[in-house]
Amino acid sequence: MIGLRGAPGRRRKAERFRHPAQVVVLAFGVAVAIGTALLSLPAATRSGERADFVDALFTATSAVCVTGLVTVDTGSYWSTFGQLVILGLIQAGGLGIMTLATLFVVLMSRRLGLRTQLVVQAETKTLSLADIRRVIRNIVIFSLVTEAIAAVVLITRFMTAYDKPFGAAVYDGVFHAISAFNNAGFSLNSDNIMGFVADPVVSLTVATAVIVGGLGFPVVFELTRSWRRPRDWSVMTRITVWLTVALLAIGTIVITTAERANPETMGPLDGESKLLAGFFASAMARTAGFNSVDTSAMTPESLFATDILMFIGGGSAGTAGGIKVTTFGLLAFVIWAEMRGESGINVGHRRVPDSNHRQALAIALLGIGMVVTSTFVLLGLTGHALELVLFEVVSAFGTVGLSAGITADLPPAGDLLLIALMFAGRTGPLTMASALALKRRTRLFELPEERTIVG
């Protein structure tokens, strides 16, 4: 009788982490824990002393969540071992813990169970369970090839234009290429990429890697097949590509215009360098975290424009964060259809189901709620201005990594708040909410309908 009574309890515990979203969140949590433990070792710092626990936890979370916010300088504080740990966490976080884990399973057993396929679907956002092995293989190959190309360009540039020794150029080139493609924003330079603000080779290479990584794997794969036939693109590819181009252009114009006369940012630059710096700043807000000008010296207009770009983020199933351009685009189509009195949402030659509308609305509102609540709390913990606190919060939530210069000055409670935001931003507001639910509840009846006044 005892065994019979205990069985339901054991079954409930076994079922607790069966939902793919729960496993994804758990896996990222385990990766953060491992990274924190490794960065807490004396060998991880240049001084040989153990790093402060909050600094180690913050850096590990920022690396796994490919954010780039730091409480200590990456190049001068962490040893080579510590930097390699950070690089490994960036790569793991960018590809997705579940993608790497499933690749390992494929290589070892050549078999995939249904639960594993569901987990990979939740992490990679693939729209079908068919041929998951091929999807994962393509993701890994594409990522490594793109990183290698960016690394070769950067290595060559560092050696020829800046006289860096071969070993140093390789180390810097590989580190920044991986950090760029995975939208991490970690840099070994104390001034990030500010030393290359007028260098089109370095700036455009980093920006291109960021944009490609932020488009999302499904979009990139579809573009490789049908880039000449835009009419055949899926809804996700249409929204992602056109909105990415539009936001990059708008961001470049707004930031360049707002900073062109600012003596602390783009003022000393010539016309072409101003445009390059503006484009770079716009691309990084999508969500990489590198900066070629001093972000803390930007005008309020630029900071607010960057807030908007960071909150929107990049493409789904990529290395970017934010609520994603697909979410923003779907909401725009919903508003447009409502203004025109249309009952359905049509994008191109496809009708978008109602479930997608609800998902987009839920993600956007959850994101707004997190940002507003966190900003309010952080204002109470610090004495910084609202625009600086808001910038830091949105950067953490969007896993961007840009900073208005106050991250290192935050109290431990503020650091922990940003850690939670980075984690939630990487795993996704809707995924996080789903992971907290132990099971899906089905309503067995419908209540009478009653319309209410809206607005």
C-alpha positions in Angstrom: 0.0 0.0 0.0 2.9 2.3 0.8 4.3 1.7 -2.7 1.0 2.4 -4.3 0.5 5.6 -2.4 4.1 6.7 -3.2 3.8 5.9 -6.9 1.7 9.0 -7.9 4.1 11.3 -6.1 7.1 9.8 -7.9 5.3 10.1 -11.2 4.5 13.7 -10.5 8.2 14.4 -9.8 9.2 12.5 -12.9 6.8 14.5 -15.0 7.9 17.9 -13.5 10.7 18.4 -16.1 9.1 16.7 -19.1 8.1 20.0 -20.8 10.9 21.0 -23.3 10.8 24.6 -22.1 11.6 23.4 -18.6 14.6 21.4 -19.7 15.9 24.3 -21.7 15.8 26.6 -18.7 17.3 23.9 -16.5 20.1 23.4 -19.0 21.0 27.1 -19.1 20.9 27.1 -15.3 23.4 24.2 -15.1 25.7 25.9 -17.6 25.6 29.1 -15.6 26.4 27.1 -12.4 29.4 25.3 -14.1 30.7 28.6 -15.5 30.4 30.3 -12.1 32.4 27.4 -10.5 35.1 27.6 -13.1 35.4 31.4 -12.9 35.6 31.2 -9.1 38.9 29.2 -9.4 42.0 31.2 -8.5 43.4 30.3 -12.0 40.6 32.2 -13.6 42.0 35.6 -12.5 45.2 37.3 -13.4 45.9 38.1 -9.7 45.6 34.4 -8.8 43.0 35.2 -6.2 39.4 33.9 -6.2 37.0 36.2 -7.9 34.1 37.6 -6.0 31.2 35.2 -6.2 28.8 37.9 -7.6 31.4 38.9 -10.2 31.8 35.2 -11.3 28.1 34.6 -11.3 27.4 37.8 -13.3 30.1 37.1 -15.9 29.0 33.4 -16.3 25.4 34.4 -16.7 26.3 37.2 -19.2 28.5 34.7 -21.2 25.9 31.9 -21.3 23.1 34.3 -22.1 25.4 36.0 -24.7 24.8 39.4 -23.2 28.2 41.1 -22.7 27.5 43.2 -19.6 30.4 42.9 -17.2 31.2 44.0 -13.7 35.0 43.7 -14.3 37.2 44.2 -17.4 37.4 41.0 -19.4 40.9 41.6 -20.7 42.7 42.8 -17.6 40.8 40.9 -14.8 40.5 37.4 -16.1 43.4 35.2 -17.0 43.8 33.3 -20.2 42.1 30.4 -18.6 39.2 32.6 -17.4 38.9 34.1 -20.9 38.7 30.7 -22.5 36.0 29.7 -20.0 34.1 32.8 -21.0 34.6 32.0 -24.7 33.3 28.4 -24.2 30.3 29.7 -22.3 29.6 32.2 -25.1 29.8 29.4 -27.8 27.6 27.1 -25.7 25.0 29.8 -25.1 25.0 30.9 -28.7 24.4 27.5 -30.2 22.1 26.5 -27.4 22.7 24.1 -24.7 20.2 21.7 -26.1 21.6 21.9 -29.6 25.0 20.9 -28.2 23.6 18.2 -26.0 21.6 16.7 -28.8 24.5 16.8 -31.2 26.5 14.8 -28.6 23.6 12.2 -28.4 23.5 11.9 -32.2 27.3 11.3 -32.4 27.3 8.8 -29.6 24.1 6.8 -30.2 22.9 7.8 -33.7 19.4 7.8 -32.2 17.1 10.5 -31.0 14.1 9.9 -28.8 10.9 11.9 -29.2 11.5 13.8 -25.9 15.0 14.9 -27.1 13.5 16.0 -30.4 11.0 18.1 -28.6 13.7 19.7 -26.5 15.7 20.6 -29.5 12.6 22.0 -31.2 12.0 24.3 -28.2 15.6 25.5 -28.2 16.2 25.9 -32.0 12.6 27.0 -32.7 12.4 24.6 -35.7 8.9 24.4 -37.0 8.9 20.6 -37.6 10.3 17.6 -35.9 11.4 16.1 -39.1 15.2 15.4 -39.6 16.4 17.1 -36.4 19.8 15.6 -36.9 20.2 17.5 -40.2 19.0 20.7 -38.6 21.5 20.5 -35.8 24.4 19.6 -38.1 23.6 22.5 -40.3 23.4 24.9 -37.3 26.8 23.8 -36.0 28.5 23.8 -39.4 27.1 27.2 -40.4 28.1 28.7 -37.0 31.6 27.4 -37.1 32.2 28.4 -40.8 30.8 31.9 -40.2 33.0 32.3 -37.1 36.0 31.0 -39.0 35.5 33.5 -41.9 35.1 36.4 -39.5 38.2 35.3 -37.5 40.4 35.1 -40.7 39.4 38.6 -41.7 40.1 40.0 -38.2 43.4 38.1 -37.8 44.6 39.4 -41.2 43.6 43.0 -40.4 45.2 42.9 -36.9 48.5 41.6 -38.3 48.7 43.9 -41.4 47.2 47.2 -40.1 48.1 47.0 -36.4 51.4 45.0 -36.4 50.1 42.4 -33.9 52.2 39.3 -33.5 50.7 36.2 -35.1 49.7 34.5 -31.8 48.1 37.7 -30.4 46.3 38.4 -33.7 44.9 34.8 -33.8 43.8 34.9 -30.1 42.1 38.3 -30.5 40.6 37.5 -33.9 39.0 34.2 -32.8 37.8 35.6 -29.5 36.0 38.6 -31.2 34.7 36.5 -34.1 33.0 34.1 -31.7 31.8 36.9 -29.5 30.4 38.7 -32.5 28.6 35.9 -34.2 27.0 34.8 -31.0 25.9 38.4 -30.3 27.8 38.4 -27.0 29.7 41.7 -27.1 32.6 40.5 -24.9 35.9 42.2 -25.9 39.4 41.8 -24.7 40.0 45.5 -25.1 39.3 47.9 -22.2 37.7 50.3 -24.6 35.8 47.5 -26.4 35.9 48.4 -30.2 36.4 52.1 -29.8 40.0 51.9 -31.1 38.5 50.7 -34.5 35.8 53.3 -34.8 37.1 54.5 -38.2 38.3 51.1 -39.4 35.7 49.8 -41.9 37.3 46.3 -42.1 37.1 45.6 -38.4 33.8 47.4 -37.8 32.0 45.9 -40.8 33.3 42.4 -40.1 32.1 42.5 -36.5 28.8 44.1 -37.6 28.2 41.5 -40.4 28.9 38.6 -38.0 26.4 40.1 -35.5 23.7 40.6 -38.1 24.1 37.1 -39.6 24.0 35.5 -36.2 21.0 37.6 -35.1 18.9 36.7 -38.2 18.1 33.2 -36.8 19.0 29.8 -38.2 15.7 29.1 -39.9 15.8 32.4 -41.8 19.4 32.0 -42.9 18.8 28.5 -44.1 15.7 29.6 -46.1 17.6 32.5 -47.6 20.3 30.2 -48.8 17.7 28.2 -50.7 15.4 31.0 -52.1 17.1 34.3 -51.6 16.3 35.2 -55.3 12.6 34.5 -54.8 11.2 36.8 -52.0 7.6 35.9 -53.0 8.3 32.4 -51.8 9.6 33.4 -48.4 7.8 32.2 -45.3 6.1 34.7 -43.0 9.0 34.5 -40.5 11.6 35.2 -43.1 9.6 38.1 -44.6 9.1 39.8 -41.3 12.7 39.2 -40.1 14.5 40.3 -43.2 12.4 43.4 -44.0 12.2 44.6 -40.4 15.9 44.0 -39.9 16.8 46.1 -42.9 14.3 48.8 -41.8 15.5 48.9 -38.2 19.1 49.0 -39.2 18.5 51.9 -41.5 16.3 53.9 -39.0 18.8 53.3 -36.2 21.7 54.4 -38.3 20.0 57.6 -39.3 18.7 58.5 -35.8 21.9 57.7 -34.0 24.2 59.4 -36.6 22.0 62.5 -36.6 21.9 62.7 -32.8 25.6 62.1 -32.3 27.1 63.9 -35.3 28.0 67.0 -33.3 28.7 65.3 -29.9 32.4 66.0 -29.2 32.5 63.0 -26.9 31.3 60.5 -29.5 31.2 61.2 -33.2 32.0 64.9 -33.3 35.8 64.4 -34.1 35.1 61.9 -36.9 34.8 62.7 -40.6 31.6 62.2 -42.5 32.2 58.6 -43.6 33.4 57.6 -40.2 30.3 59.1 -38.6 28.1 57.0 -40.8 30.2 53.9 -40.1 30.0 54.5 -36.4 26.2 55.2 -36.6 25.7 51.9 -38.6 27.8 50.0 -36.1 25.9 51.4 -33.1 22.6 50.5 -34.8 23.7 47.0 -35.6 25.0 46.4 -32.1 21.7 47.4 -30.5 20.3 44.3 -32.3 21.7 42.7 -29.8 25.5 42.4 -29.6 26.9 44.9 -27.1 30.1 46.0 -28.8 30.6 49.7 -28.9 32.8 51.8 -31.2 32.0 55.1 -29.4 31.5 55.9 -25.7 27.9 54.7 -25.0 27.9 56.5 -21.6 28.5 59.9 -23.4 25.7 59.5 -25.9 22.8 62.0 -26.0 19.5 61.1 -24.4 18.0 60.8 -27.9 20.5 58.1 -28.9 20.1 56.3 -25.6 16.3 56.2 -26.1 16.5 55.1 -29.7 18.9 52.3 -28.6 16.5 51.3 -25.9 13.8 50.7 -28.5 16.2 48.7 -30.8 17.5 46.6 -27.9 13.9 45.8 -26.7 12.9 44.6 -30.2 16.0 42.6 -30.6 16.8 40.3 -33.5 15.4 37.2 -35.3 13.9 34.1 -33.7 16.1 31.0 -33.2 19.3 33.1 -33.5 21.8 34.4 -31.1 20.1 37.8 -30.6 17.8 38.7 -27.7 14.9 41.0 -27.2 11.3 40.2 -27.8 12.3 39.4 -31.4 11.5 41.2 -34.7 8.9 38.6 -35.5 7.0 39.4 -32.3 7.2 43.2 -33.1 6.2 42.6 -36.7 3.2 40.4 -35.9 1.9 43.0 -33.4 2.3 45.7 -36.1 0.3 43.6 -38.5 -2.4 43.0 -35.8 -2.7 46.7 -35.3 -2.9 47.4 -39.0 -5.6 44.7 -39.5 -7.6 46.1 -36.6 -7.4 49.6 -38.0 -8.7 48.3 -41.3 -11.4 46.3 -39.7 -10.1 42.9 -41.0 -10.9 39.8 -39.0 -7.7 37.9 -39.9 -3.9 38.7 -40.1 -2.4 38.2 -43.5 1.3 38.5 -44.3 2.3 38.1 -47.9 0.2 35.2 -49.2 -0.2 33.5 -45.8 -2.7 33.8 -43.0 -1.2 34.0 -39.5 -3.2 31.9 -36.9 -4.7 33.5 -33.8 -2.4 31.5 -31.6 0.6 33.5 -33.0 -1.2 36.7 -32.1 -1.6 35.7 -28.5 2.0 34.5 -28.3 3.3 37.8 -29.6 1.1 39.8 -27.3 2.1 37.6 -24.3 5.9 38.0 -25.0 5.6 41.7 -25.5 3.6 42.3 -22.4 5.8 40.0 -20.3 8.9 41.9 -21.6 7.4 45.3 -20.8 6.4 44.1 -17.3 10.0 42.8 -16.6 11.6 46.0 -17.8 9.2 48.3 -16.0 9.4 46.4 -12.7 13.2 46.0 -12.8 13.7 49.7 -13.7 11.5 50.7 -10.7 13.5 48.4 -8.3 16.9 49.4 -9.7 16.0 53.1 -9.3 15.3 52.4 -5.6 18.6 50.6 -5.2 20.8 53.3 -6.9 20.9 57.0 -7.2 21.4 57.0 -11.0 19.2 58.9 -13.5 16.1 57.2 -15.0 17.6 57.2 -18.5 20.7 55.4 -17.4 18.9 52.8 -15.3 16.4 52.1 -18.0 19.2 51.7 -20.5 21.0 49.1 -18.3 17.7 47.2 -17.6 16.7 47.0 -21.3 20.3 46.0 -22.2 20.2 43.1 -19.7 16.7 42.0 -20.7 17.5 42.2 -24.4 20.8 40.3 -23.8 22.6 43.2 -25.5 25.5 44.1 -23.3 25.7 47.8 -24.0 26.2 49.8 -20.9 25.7 53.4 -19.9 28.6 53.1 -17.6 26.8 52.2 -14.3 27.1 48.3 -14.3 30.3 48.2 -12.3 28.9 50.7 -9.8 25.7 48.7 -8.9 25.3 47.2 -5.5 25.2 43.4 -5.2 21.4 43.5 -5.2 21.4 45.4 -8.5 23.9 42.9 -10.0 21.6 40.0 -9.0 18.6 41.8 -10.6 20.5 42.1 -13.9 21.5 38.5 -13.6 17.9 37.4 -13.4 17.0 39.7 -16.3 19.8 38.3 -18.5 18.7 34.8 -17.8 15.0 35.5 -18.4 15.9 37.4 -21.6 18.0 34.6 -23.0 15.5 31.8 -22.3 12.6 33.9 -23.3 9.7 35.4 -21.3 7.2 32.9 -22.7 9.6 29.9 -22.3 10.3 31.0 -18.7 6.6 31.2 -17.9 5.9 27.9 -19.6 8.8 26.2 -17.7 7.2 27.3 -14.4 3.9 25.6 -15.2 4.0 21.9 -14.2 1.5 20.8 -16.7 -0.9 22.1 -19.3 -4.4 22.5 -18.2 -7.3 21.9 -20.6 -10.6 23.7 -19.9 -13.5 21.2 -20.3 -16.2 23.8 -20.7 -16.7 27.3 -22.1 -18.3 30.2 -20.3 -20.9 32.5 -21.9 -19.4 35.2 -24.1 -19.6 38.9 -23.1 -18.0 41.7 -25.0 -16.5 44.7 -23.1 -15.5 48.2 -24.1 -11.8 48.3 -25.0 -10.0 51.7 -24.9 
